[in-house]
Amino acid sequence: MSRQTGVKREQGPKFSAGTAQLQRALGNQTLIQRRPHQEGPSIAIKNRAAPLNRLMRLPAEPYVKKINVNLDSSQTVSLEWQGTPPSDIHSTFRCSTGKGYGDPDDPPGVCNRACCTAEGNMCDPPFDQPGSTGSCCTPVGNFVIQQKDREHEVTGGTIPYWMYFYRRRGIAIHEYFPVNGTPISHGCVRLDSTNAEMLFNHSHANVTRVSVTGRATPDCPTSRDCSTSAAAATPGAQESRGQFASLGQEEVDQVA
């Protein structure tokens, strides 16, 4: 028989089977503990991206856990699912991303470069980097859906199925026309109506990740070439030869 030492050992909290199941579902990065004056277990998330004591509930399956944006030609989006996707859904489809320069009728401040140069790629590094504010290229890297707006308000109307993944620069995935598998946007990822709605309904803010890889190769039509007199007269054309007007200016999210 063991001898009592007189030291009282503090026992850890006991949880129900349901609580243990929730802990397993959330993974080993969570600590479940009971707090005074609080009914039921609370969860402190050991994750810098999530506030402490916030209850993380996983979405119902199936849902899109990752969106892969391929900037190479022809540009595509491919989806990774948690659970079995509906049988009528295509998980790979076309998209159109940023072309690296603006259009003549853009509002001021949308793109720092108003025309293009045929001898160079407008979205070569460093213009494809997240910190290249005003480049109008889609940034490469790993992100997460930050916010969703079924109807995103812009000047003169709304844009459907808006899903921010780099809000600092106003970069989102959303419905817009046209979508042809080439870089033609101002930095956002354009989808056709059917796929934009499907992705909006099956993705979740702070859960669905976004990976942007590859190298966009925007076309430079003669009418937008900086060497032509018409394009060179466009405001901001001087910066289009490779310099930003202002690295501190955030892109306007009202033009796709």
C-alpha distance (Angstrom), angle and dihedral (degrees) to the residues before:
residue distance angle dihedral
M1 . . .
S2 3.83 . .
R3 3.78 118.2 .
Q4 3.83 119.6 -119.3
T5 3.78 112.2 -119.4
G6 3.78 96.1 -165.3
V7 3.83 91.2 -119.3
K8 3.76 112.2 128.4
R9 3.76 111.6 -139.8
E10 3.76 116.9 -146.4
Q11 3.76 112.2 -129.9
G12 3.78 121.8 -144.1
P13 3.79 121.5 -114.8
K14 3.76 119.4 -79.2
F15 3.77 120.0 -134.8
S16 3.75 135.4 -164.4
A17 3.79 122.6 -110.7
G18 3.79 89.5 -103.4
T19 3.78 92.0 54.5
A20 3.78 91.9 48.6
Q21 3.79 89.8 50.5
L22 3.81 90.1 52.2
Q23 3.80 90.0 50.0
R24 3.79 91.0 52.5
A25 3.80 91.0 48.3
L26 3.80 90.6 53.6
G27 3.80 92.3 47.9
N28 3.76 132.6 -125.9
Q29 3.80 93.3 -61.2
T30 3.81 91.8 82.9
L31 3.79 132.9 84.1
I32 3.78 116.7 -155.2
Q33 3.78 116.5 -159.5
R34 3.78 138.4 158.7
R35 3.80 117.0 -119.0
P36 3.83 127.5 -156.0
H37 3.79 116.8 -92.3
Q38 3.78 91.8 13.2
E39 3.76 126.9 111.4
G40 3.75 116.7 -134.2
P41 3.81 128.3 -1.1
S42 3.77 123.2 -46.5
I43 3.75 123.6 -152.1
A44 3.78 125.8 -135.4
I45 3.78 108.1 -162.3
K46 3.80 115.7 -142.9
N47 3.78 92.5 -148.4
R48 3.78 125.3 105.9
A49 3.78 90.9 -145.9
A50 3.81 92.9 60.5
P51 3.83 127.0 57.7
L52 3.79 118.0 -112.8
N53 3.80 117.5 -96.3
R54 3.80 92.1 19.1
L55 3.78 114.6 140.2
M56 3.79 108.1 -128.2
R57 3.78 112.4 -155.1
L58 3.77 116.5 -172.0
P59 3.82 115.1 -132.2
A60 3.75 120.5 -106.2
E61 3.78 113.5 -91.7
P62 2.92 136.5 -75.7
Y63 3.78 101.0 51.0
V64 3.79 136.4 138.9
K65 3.79 108.6 -98.3
K66 3.81 96.5 178.5
I67 3.80 137.2 20.3
N68 3.80 115.0 -156.8
V69 3.82 114.3 -159.7
N70 3.81 113.6 -165.1
L71 3.82 111.9 -159.9
D72 3.80 93.8 -170.9
S73 3.79 118.6 102.7
S74 2.97 120.2 -59.0
Q75 3.78 91.7 35.3
T76 3.80 116.2 -138.4
V77 3.78 144.0 171.8
S78 3.79 118.7 -140.6
L79 3.80 124.0 -171.7
E80 3.79 132.7 -143.2
W81 3.80 114.2 -155.8
Q82 3.75 136.5 -151.4
G83 3.77 101.9 -143.5
T84 3.79 127.4 -0.2
P85 3.83 112.6 -43.7
P86 3.81 119.7 -131.1
S87 3.80 111.8 -84.4
D88 3.81 93.9 -121.7
I89 3.81 94.8 57.3
H90 3.79 125.8 97.4
S91 3.80 112.3 -145.6
T92 3.83 96.3 -161.6
F93 3.81 123.5 53.1
R94 3.79 143.5 144.2
C95 3.78 126.4 -77.6
S96 3.81 138.0 173.8
T97 3.80 122.9 -137.7
G98 3.81 138.8 -174.4
K99 3.80 120.9 -44.3
G100 3.79 98.0 -162.2
Y101 3.80 101.0 -118.5
G102 3.77 140.0 62.2
D103 3.79 137.1 -111.6
P104 3.82 127.4 -114.5
D105 3.81 93.4 -108.7
D106 3.83 96.4 48.0
P107 3.81 117.8 124.8
P108 3.82 113.6 -107.8
G109 3.79 115.5 -80.9
V110 3.81 99.4 24.1
C111 3.82 97.4 111.1
N112 3.78 127.6 12.1
R113 3.80 90.3 -146.6
A114 3.77 117.8 58.6
C115 3.80 99.4 -175.7
C116 3.80 139.3 25.4
T117 3.79 139.8 -122.3
A118 3.78 118.1 -130.4
E119 3.81 93.7 -152.5
G120 3.80 94.6 60.1
N121 3.79 140.8 44.3
M122 3.81 109.3 -108.3
C123 3.83 90.7 -152.3
D124 3.78 99.7 47.9
P125 3.82 115.6 124.8
P126 2.97 130.4 -43.1
F127 3.81 89.9 28.8
D128 3.81 92.9 62.0
Q129 3.81 93.1 55.7
P130 3.84 122.5 106.2
G131 3.80 91.7 -118.4
S132 3.80 94.4 54.9
T133 3.78 94.7 102.3
G134 3.79 114.0 -167.9
S135 3.81 94.5 17.2
C136 3.83 93.6 116.0
C137 3.82 88.3 -143.0
T138 3.80 121.0 123.9
P139 3.82 107.1 -107.3
V140 3.80 119.1 -120.0
G141 3.78 120.0 -135.2
N142 3.79 142.2 70.0
F143 3.80 120.3 -51.6
V144 3.80 141.7 155.1
I145 3.79 132.5 -130.4
Q146 3.81 102.4 -93.8
Q147 3.80 103.7 -179.9
K148 3.78 138.9 -2.1
D149 3.80 128.8 -149.2
R150 3.78 118.9 -176.1
E151 3.80 88.0 -157.9
H152 3.81 113.1 20.5
E153 3.78 111.7 -158.6
V154 3.79 116.8 -128.5
T155 3.78 133.3 163.4
G156 3.78 106.6 -65.6
G157 3.79 98.7 9.8
T158 3.80 143.5 -28.1
I159 3.81 138.5 -63.4
P160 3.84 114.9 -138.6
Y161 3.81 127.9 -127.0
W162 3.80 97.7 11.9
M163 3.82 115.0 -175.2
Y164 3.80 115.9 -179.0
F165 3.79 115.9 -149.5
Y166 3.82 99.6 160.6
R167 3.76 105.1 24.5
R168 3.79 95.2 169.4
R169 3.81 87.2 75.2
G170 3.79 96.6 27.7
I171 3.81 92.8 -109.9
A172 3.80 116.0 159.2
I173 3.78 145.1 154.5
H174 3.80 110.7 -116.9
E175 3.76 148.7 138.8
Y176 3.80 116.6 -76.4
F177 3.79 140.0 143.2
P178 2.98 133.6 -88.5
V179 3.80 109.2 34.3
N180 3.80 113.1 173.9
G181 3.81 107.3 150.8
T182 3.82 94.1 -98.1
P183 3.84 131.9 99.8
I184 3.81 105.9 -90.6
S185 3.82 105.3 132.1
H186 3.80 132.4 90.2
G187 3.82 92.9 -109.8
C188 3.80 104.0 -58.9
V189 3.81 124.9 107.1
R190 3.79 109.1 -110.8
L191 3.80 122.4 -151.7
D192 3.78 132.3 -179.3
S193 3.79 117.3 -104.2
T194 3.82 97.5 -99.7
N195 3.80 96.4 50.3
A196 3.80 94.0 39.3
E197 3.81 91.2 55.7
M198 3.81 92.6 45.0
L199 3.80 92.4 49.8
F200 3.80 92.4 45.7
N201 3.81 91.0 53.0
H202 3.82 94.8 47.6
S203 3.81 101.8 40.2
H204 3.79 128.9 80.0
A205 3.79 133.7 -152.3
N206 3.81 113.8 -110.8
V207 3.81 90.0 9.9
T208 3.81 109.5 60.5
R209 3.80 112.0 74.0
V210 3.80 125.9 -148.5
S211 3.81 123.8 -149.3
V212 3.81 118.6 -170.7
T213 3.80 115.5 -168.0
G214 3.80 139.8 159.5
R215 3.79 132.5 43.5
A216 3.79 124.2 -73.2
T217 3.81 115.7 -138.7
P218 3.81 106.8 -161.5
D219 3.77 120.6 -162.0
C220 3.81 118.5 -119.6
P221 3.82 108.8 -148.8
T222 3.78 117.3 -156.2
S223 3.80 91.4 -114.0
R224 3.81 90.7 59.6
D225 3.82 98.6 39.5
C226 3.80 111.9 121.2
S227 3.80 90.0 -134.0
T228 3.80 92.0 66.7
S229 3.77 118.4 88.2
A230 3.82 93.8 -127.5
A231 3.80 94.9 52.8
A232 3.79 93.7 41.4
A233 3.79 89.9 56.0
T234 3.79 91.2 58.1
P235 3.82 112.4 106.5
G236 3.79 110.3 -99.3
A237 3.80 95.5 23.1
Q238 3.79 91.7 124.4
E239 3.79 90.3 64.9
S240 3.81 91.4 50.2
R241 3.79 92.4 81.8
G242 3.78 90.0 78.0
Q243 3.81 108.7 -66.9
F244 3.80 128.3 104.9
A245 3.78 118.7 -129.0
S246 3.82 90.8 -142.3
L247 3.79 126.9 -5.3
G248 3.78 89.6 -162.7
Q249 3.80 96.1 59.3
E250 3.79 114.9 97.9
E251 3.76 119.7 -135.5
V252 3.77 118.0 -105.7
D253 3.81 111.2 -111.5
Q254 3.78 94.2 -155.1
V255 3.80 97.4 84.9
A256 3.78 120.3 64.3
